[in-house]
Amino acid sequence: MRAVVITRFGGPEVLALRDVPTPEPGTGEVLVRVRATALNRADLLQREGHYPPPRGVSTDIPGLEFAGEVARVGAGASLWREGDRVFGLAAGAAHAEYVVTHERTLAAVPEAMSWLEAAAVPEAFITAHDALVAQACTRPGDRVLVHAAGSGVGLAALQVARALGATPYGTARTAEKLERARDYGMEDGIALGGGVEALAPRVAEWTHGRGVDVVLDLLGGPYVGASLAALALKGRLILIGTIAGRRAEVDLGIALSRRVTVRGTVLRPRPLEEKILATRAFAAEVLPLLAAGPLRPTVDSVFPISDVGAAHERLASNATFGKVVLELS
């Protein structure tokens, strides 16, 4: 099969499309013929040598999500049949014509959804749903602030928050992204391309001085302290990414006086059992809304897998709105 291979650590030029052995499904696993897959920041970090995959996962083939057809089922697998349209998460190696995954980490692709749209769903919506529900315990009436609202996870989080009965607000680098994000349920937003100092005063305006109940922070760095300052009493700060930096300076007095909860979350390194639970919750609570139409994936751009280097450059530019998708013929 053809697969994207990291030939050495470095820039997009180190990526190559090569022929590699097709994987075999083990007990409880299925082999999926990948029709489309999407990029994540983890793929860029793995290419640069900063984010090694979990033990037992290919070190030189990136890719954390996919959409395609079941090609073969392994021993003991009974949930899917050959030809079923599925999408899901992988710990790696999804940027290839075939990928192997446990059958319970898959969900059915809605009938009306294209492969390109389907590829933009798994990581964004499972991450957003898990962060809002399992981690933050978001309730109807909560005010939710989403950093990087124009990203794949950010746009999914805005929609899921609305579906939960919460009111979502957002931040982005540019006013243009915020304006587009309004079509995804965002109540209001603020562009923070010049710094985070303006965040807390704007949140105070939105919430009449109360603060937000939940912050999904996909950026880290200086956004952590600014997020704490924007939280309401007993607010929940969920740390998802560190694009803006792995270190932060915070006012512990705010954390203590407001009795806030700060929680970090990742998907890729989780044990299989936890990934299954996250996928099953997504399938039960989010997938019906994707199938019916209230929720929708967002594709920023599509590249043939042979042009994967350009796709990496597009994601690294920070100009994206939604997901960068790789198409396989």
Solvent accessible surface area in square Angstrom, and as a share of the most:
residue,aa,sasa,rsa
1,M,41,0.18
2,R,75,0.27
3,A,0,0.00
4,V,0,0.00
5,V,12,0.07
6,I,12,0.06
7,T,51,0.30
8,R,147,0.54
9,F,138,0.57
10,G,27,0.26
11,G,20,0.19
12,P,31,0.20
13,E,125,0.56
14,V,2,0.01
15,L,19,0.10
16,A,27,0.21
17,L,57,0.28
18,R,128,0.47
19,D,120,0.62
20,V,32,0.18
21,P,123,0.77
22,T,51,0.29
23,P,44,0.27
24,E,118,0.53
25,P,21,0.13
26,G,32,0.31
27,T,112,0.65
28,G,10,0.10
29,E,50,0.22
30,V,0,0.00
31,L,3,0.01
32,V,0,0.00
33,R,40,0.15
34,V,0,0.00
35,R,68,0.25
36,A,0,0.00
37,T,0,0.00
38,A,0,0.00
39,L,3,0.02
40,N,19,0.10
41,R,71,0.26
42,A,13,0.10
43,D,1,0.00
44,L,10,0.05
45,L,74,0.37
46,Q,4,0.02
47,R,12,0.04
48,E,66,0.30
49,G,32,0.31
50,H,131,0.58
51,Y,58,0.22
52,P,101,0.64
53,P,18,0.12
54,P,40,0.25
55,R,244,0.89
56,G,85,0.81
57,V,34,0.19
58,S,39,0.25
59,T,98,0.57
60,D,58,0.30
61,I,16,0.08
62,P,0,0.00
63,G,0,0.00
64,L,8,0.04
65,E,0,0.00
66,F,0,0.00
67,A,0,0.00
68,G,0,0.00
69,E,46,0.21
70,V,4,0.02
71,A,36,0.28
72,R,98,0.36
73,V,54,0.31
74,G,10,0.10
75,A,73,0.57
76,G,71,0.68
77,A,15,0.11
78,S,94,0.61
79,L,88,0.44
80,W,39,0.14
81,R,191,0.70
82,E,119,0.53
83,G,49,0.47
84,D,40,0.21
85,R,76,0.28
86,V,0,0.00
87,F,1,0.00
88,G,2,0.02
89,L,10,0.05
90,A,14,0.11
91,A,23,0.18
92,G,6,0.05
93,A,23,0.18
94,A,0,0.00
95,H,0,0.00
96,A,0,0.00
97,E,27,0.12
98,Y,58,0.22
99,V,4,0.03
100,V,35,0.20
101,T,13,0.08
102,H,42,0.19
103,E,15,0.07
104,R,95,0.35
105,T,6,0.03
106,L,0,0.00
107,A,3,0.02
108,A,47,0.36
109,V,10,0.06
110,P,16,0.10
111,E,168,0.75
112,A,103,0.80
113,M,17,0.07
114,S,52,0.33
115,W,55,0.19
116,L,50,0.25
117,E,70,0.31
118,A,0,0.00
119,A,0,0.00
120,A,1,0.01
121,V,0,0.00
122,P,1,0.00
123,E,25,0.11
124,A,2,0.01
125,F,4,0.02
126,I,3,0.01
127,T,13,0.08
128,A,0,0.00
129,H,7,0.03
130,D,12,0.06
131,A,1,0.00
132,L,0,0.00
133,V,49,0.28
134,A,57,0.44
135,Q,26,0.11
136,A,1,0.01
137,C,75,0.45
138,T,15,0.09
139,R,132,0.48
140,P,110,0.69
141,G,56,0.54
142,D,11,0.06
143,R,64,0.23
144,V,0,0.00
145,L,0,0.00
146,V,0,0.00
147,H,0,0.00
148,A,18,0.14
149,A,0,0.00
150,G,3,0.03
151,S,33,0.21
152,G,12,0.11
153,V,21,0.12
154,G,0,0.00
155,L,2,0.01
156,A,1,0.01
157,A,0,0.00
158,L,0,0.00
159,Q,9,0.04
160,V,4,0.02
161,A,0,0.00
162,R,97,0.35
163,A,54,0.42
164,L,47,0.24
165,G,41,0.40
166,A,2,0.02
167,T,36,0.21
168,P,0,0.00
169,Y,14,0.05
170,G,0,0.00
171,T,1,0.01
172,A,10,0.07
173,R,128,0.47
174,T,61,0.36
175,A,74,0.57
176,E,120,0.54
177,K,30,0.13
178,L,14,0.07
179,E,110,0.49
180,R,117,0.43
181,A,1,0.00
182,R,103,0.38
183,D,105,0.54
184,Y,27,0.10
185,G,23,0.22
186,M,7,0.03
187,E,81,0.36
188,D,40,0.21
189,G,8,0.08
190,I,12,0.06
191,A,43,0.33
192,L,7,0.04
193,G,58,0.56
194,G,89,0.86
195,G,27,0.26
196,V,25,0.14
197,E,140,0.63
198,A,53,0.41
199,L,0,0.00
200,A,32,0.25
201,P,78,0.49
202,R,83,0.30
203,V,1,0.01
204,A,43,0.33
205,E,119,0.53
206,W,31,0.11
207,T,2,0.01
208,H,166,0.74
209,G,59,0.57
210,R,123,0.45
211,G,7,0.07
212,V,0,0.00
213,D,7,0.03
214,V,0,0.00
215,V,0,0.00
216,L,0,0.00
217,D,0,0.00
218,L,16,0.08
219,L,21,0.10
220,G,3,0.03
221,G,3,0.03
222,P,79,0.50
223,Y,27,0.10
224,V,17,0.10
225,G,17,0.17
226,A,14,0.11
227,S,0,0.00
228,L,5,0.03
229,A,33,0.25
230,A,3,0.02
231,L,2,0.01
232,A,4,0.03
233,L,102,0.51
234,K,115,0.49
235,G,0,0.00
236,R,26,0.09
237,L,0,0.00
238,I,1,0.00
239,L,53,0.26
240,I,35,0.18
241,G,20,0.19
242,T,71,0.41
243,I,78,0.40
244,A,44,0.34
245,G,26,0.25
246,R,210,0.77
247,R,221,0.81
248,A,50,0.39
249,E,165,0.74
250,V,54,0.31
251,D,81,0.42
252,L,121,0.60
253,G,41,0.39
254,I,32,0.16
255,A,22,0.17
256,L,139,0.69
257,S,80,0.52
258,R,76,0.28
259,R,141,0.52
260,V,23,0.13
261,T,68,0.40
262,V,74,0.43
263,R,114,0.42
264,G,54,0.52
265,T,17,0.10
266,V,83,0.48
267,L,14,0.07
268,R,15,0.05
269,P,72,0.45
270,R,35,0.13
271,P,76,0.48
272,L,79,0.39
273,E,116,0.52
274,E,79,0.36
275,K,22,0.09
276,I,22,0.11
277,L,125,0.62
278,A,8,0.06
279,T,1,0.01
280,R,66,0.24
281,A,37,0.28
282,F,2,0.01
283,A,22,0.17
284,A,72,0.56
285,E,90,0.40
286,V,3,0.02
287,L,24,0.12
288,P,71,0.45
289,L,58,0.29
290,L,10,0.05
291,A,63,0.49
292,A,83,0.64
293,G,47,0.46
294,P,86,0.54
295,L,7,0.04
296,R,102,0.37
297,P,21,0.13
298,T,18,0.11
299,V,51,0.29
300,D,35,0.18
301,S,27,0.17
302,V,59,0.34
303,F,37,0.15
304,P,74,0.47
305,I,5,0.03
306,S,80,0.52
307,D,63,0.33
308,V,7,0.04
309,G,19,0.18
310,A,32,0.25
311,A,0,0.00
312,H,0,0.00
313,E,105,0.47
314,R,80,0.29
315,L,18,0.09
316,A,49,0.38
317,S,63,0.41
318,N,44,0.23
319,A,53,0.41
320,T,10,0.06
321,F,6,0.02
322,G,3,0.03
323,K,13,0.06
324,V,1,0.01
325,V,0,0.00
326,L,0,0.00
327,E,79,0.35
328,L,7,0.03
329,S,104,0.67
